Amino acid sequence: MIKHFLETYGRAGKTFFTYYGKLTKMSVQSFLAIRKLHIYRPQIIDEFMVIGRRSFPIVSITAIFMGLVLGVQIGTQMGSMTAKYVEGGLVLRAILLEMGPVITAVVIAGRAGAGIASELGTMVVTEQVDALRTMAIDPIEILVMPRLIAGIFAIPALTVFSNIFSIFAGFVSTKFAINLDYDGFVKGMRMAFHGHDVFISLSKSLIFGIVLILLSCFWGLNSGKGARGVGLATTSAVVSSLIAIFVLDYIKIGRASCRERV
């Protein structure tokens, strides 16, 4: 029984560190390839359109309904002794610090991340990646680096729009939920707003963007053979991206809370 336990978990540990080593190597190569950014400018623009513009509708819809739900939930949970304008600040900080960057990253992981993994996985299965290596073209430079650069710019930009749409939707829902007027909502936001909240929101989205793009590319390039292999790679990319987003969110918000206490 002990032998079976050691074999099972030893095999799992070996697999984990093997994949972790490959991911680290690919990540380092991707950042080093940025020095050739000028060569792949057209690919970067194309990937920005795929990750950014094509994700904008679904991100906008998600942000609007997230703001509507958040406004109603906070409004209905507030007691009668609490000033109504407080909800403006609660909605603002909840969206800036947590809901905006996290939900945007989750949506992009499901929409763009899955697309990247399936596209690269198909290229692996059809031996297009091997053809690039045969022509002395580094797949990391032409396939991963442009997507990484595009994600670095596109995902924080989408987060900004998501925050704006969510806050506006939160105001609309509070207007109907607790009859909070515009002046009261703005007063609450001004009292609760801190400049570093914007920095935290954007830094979160930047970190999430880098991680989910790298994970999606990694699983795509390490896809198994056949349609089943591509499907498993796509699933692994989305699942690992979601787990990484929530873990990093906890680490980031935990560090921010520690700084505020100090």
N, C-alpha and C positions, 0 to 999 in steps of 0.2 A: 504493500500500500504506500509506504514511504517512497519507494522507488518510482511508482507511478506518479505520485505527487511531484517529485523532483523533475521527472521527465516532462510532465505536462507544463509546469510553470517555468522550467528551464527553457523549453522550446518557445514558450510565449515570450519570455524575456529576451531570448536571442532574436526573435522576429521583431520585437519592438525596437531594440537598439540597432538592428540592421536598417529598418525603415527610418529611424531617427537620424542615423548617420547619413543615409542617402539624402534625406530632406535637408539636413544641414549643409551638405556639400552642394546641393543644387541652389540653396538660398545664397550661399557665398558666391557661387559662380554667377548668379543672376545680378547681384549687386556689383560685382566686378565688371560685368558686361555693360554697365551703364556708361562706361567710358566710350563706348561705340554708339551712344545714343543718336548722334547726328546721322549715322548711316541708316538707321531703322526708323527715321521720323515718320514716313508714311504709314508704317505698320502701327506705330504708337497712336497716331491720329485715328486710324481705323478701329483699333481696340478701345480707344476712348469713346468712340461713338457707340460701340457695342455695349460696353460696360456702363457708360454714363447715360447717353441719350435714350437708348432703348429700355433702360431700367427706370427712367424718370416717371413714366405713367404709373407703374405698379407701386413705386416708392411713394408717389404723391397720394394715390388712393389709400394706401396703407396708413400714411401719416395723418391724413384728414380724419379717417375713422378712429385712429388711435387717439387723436386729440378730442374728438367728440365723446368717446367712451370715458377718457380720463376726466374730462370736465364734469360729466354726469356723476361718475363714481365719487370724486372728491366732494362735489357739491352735496350729494345726498348723505355723505358720511359726516359732514360738519354739523356740529351742535348749534342750537339756537343762540347760545351765548358767544359764539365766535363771530367776529366781524366778517362780513361777506367778502370784503376786498382781499382778505388773506388768501382766498382761493387763487387769485391771480398769480401770487408768488409761488404757491404750491404747484400750479400747473407749469409755470415757467421753469422752475428748478427740476421738476420731475422729468420734463422733456429734454432740457439741455444736458443734464447730468446722466440720465439713464435711458429713457425711452427712445429719444431721437437717434443717437448713435447705435444703440443695440438693435432696435427694430430695423433700422435701415441696413445694417450689416447682415442681419438674418435674411431679409428680403433679397439682398444682392447675392448672398451665398446660395439661396435657392434658385435664383434666376440666372445670374451670370456665372456663378461658380460651377453649377451643374453643366452649363453650356460649355465652359472651358474644359472641364474634365472629359466630357463626352467627345468634344472635338479632337482633343489631343489623343484620347484613347483610340478613336477611329483612325487617326494618323499612324499610331503605333501598330494597330492591327493590319492596316493596309500597307505597312512597311514604308510609309512616306518619311518617317523619322530616320530610318536606316538609309534611305536615299539621300537625305541631307548630309548625313555623316560621310557617305560615299563621295559626295561632292565637296568634302572638306568644309562644310558649313556647320557650325556649332548649333545644335537645336536649342540650347539654352539662350543663346543670343537672339535668335530669330523668333522663337516661340514663347519663351518665358519672360525675358526682359521687357519687350514692348507691352505685354499685359501687366507686368508689375508697375511700370511707369504710369500707364493709363489708370490703373487702380489707385495709385498714390494721389492722383489729381481728381479722379472722378468720384470716388467714394466720399471724401470730405465735402466736395461740392454738393453731392446729393444729400448729405447730412444737413447742410445749411438749409436747403430747400425744405427738407423734411421737418426741421425744427420750426421754420416759419409757418408752414402749412398746419402743423400740429398745434402751435400756439394760437393761431387764428381760429382753428376749429374748436379748441378748448374754450376760447372766449364765447363763441357762438353757443356752445352747449351750456355754458354757465349762465348765459343770458336767459335761456329757457328753463334751466333747472332751478336756479335760485334767484332769477331776475337781477343778476349783477350787471350794472351798466358799464359802459366803456371806461369812464373815468375811474370807477372803483377797481376795475380789472387792471388798468395801467398803474394805479397807485400801489396795488399789491405787488406787481412786477417790479416796480422801482424800489420798493422796500426790501425785496428779497434778492434782487439781482446783485451779483458780484462779477467783476470783470474776468476773474479766472475761471468762471463757469464756462465761458465760451472756449477758453483754451482747453479745458478738460474735455469738452464735447468734441472739438476738432482733433485733439490728440488721440482720443479714443477711436474715432472713425479712421484716422490714419493708421493706427496699429491694427485695427480690425481688417482694414483693406489690404495691408501688406500680408497679413497672415492668411486670409481666406484666398487671396490670389495665389500665393505660393503653395498652399495645400491643394488647391484645385489643379494647378499645373503639375504638381508632384504626382498626385494620384492618376492624372491623365497619362503622364509619360511612363508610369509604372503599371499600366493597364494589362490585364491578362488577355489571352487570345480569345477571339470570337466575340459575338454579341454579348454573351454572358459576362465576359471579362470587362467589356466597356460599361455594362450596367453596374457591375460591382464597383468599378472605379468611380463612377459617377455618384453612387450611393455613399461610398467611403469619403469622397471629397466633401459632400454636403454635411454628413454626420460629423466628421472631424472638424470642419469649419465651425459648425454650431457649438460644439463642445469647447473649441478654442476661444470662441467669442465670449461665452459665458464665464469661462475660467479667467480670461484676461480682464473681463469687466470687473469681476470680483477683486482681482489683484489691484487694478487701477483705482477703483473706488475706495478700497481699503487703505491704500497709500495716501489718497487725498484726504480721507477722514483723519488719518494719523497726523498729517501736516496741520489740519485745522485745530486739532487738540493742542498741538505744540504751540 
